Structures are given as structure tokens and as C-alpha cells.
């Protein structure tokens, strides 16, 4: 009788929330130096531009792939010095989390975990290409997430006014 009571008690307890990293990997990486070797003799200071985006997809129940794409472009006037694109991805298991919180986890927590890996890959590619390392500043994924959530609302409001 006591065993049956324990089974019932265990079934009635809510499942504990869980988060785990299943895999972190470089999904895509590319390096272009379109003006080599001449660009190595130009001593002008290049301008560096950085673009960042992130995306997520559900692979199966409680399993998500999250990826961040970093594009670094270095130019001297109109000549491209180098172009590096890195897509750093991870597979994350998110169990027993309310649906409304999953979007925040894949939009903030997972990119925060992936960013240091992407940063290292970008720097490594740039150094291997023969240039000074590019050190990406930390990114506030919480602010980016909030900004992304505002954009559809603003677009809908703008469309409604016209």
C-alpha cells in the first residue's frame, strides 16, 4: 500500500524545469580576402563593420537549435580588406518550461552562451588570414530581444496609420 501511495505522490508532483546544452558547433564559416595580395601592402587604417543576427528552430519536443550569425567586414575606402561570416549554433534541451518563457530562453540565454564561441571563431579566422585580431565587444542580447519584440508592434502601428 505504501508503494502505491509513493507512486501517486510522484505522479502528482510537477516536473522540474530543466535546461541543458546538448551540442555547440560552428554551422558555417567563411573568409574572403578579395583584394589579396595587394591589400596587405596598403597601410591605411581599415573601417570595420559588424552585423549580428540570431534565429532558432524547434527540432523536436523540448529540443531547439539556436544560431547566431556574425558578419565582419573590413574596408579601406571602397576596397574590401576581408569579409568573415560565422554561424555559431547550439542544440539546447529545454524541459518543463512554460511556453511563454521558451522564446526568452532561445532569444537571450542561448545566444549569450553561443556568443563567446562565435567571437573566438571570428578572431581566429581573421588572425589566420594574416590580419590583426578582431575582438567583438560583448552583446546585450536582452536589449536585442526587446528591440526585436518592439519592431513588429511598431510596423503594425505604422501600417494602421496609413
Order of alpha helices (4+ residues) and beta strands (2+ residues): alpha-beta-beta-beta-beta-alpha-alpha-alpha
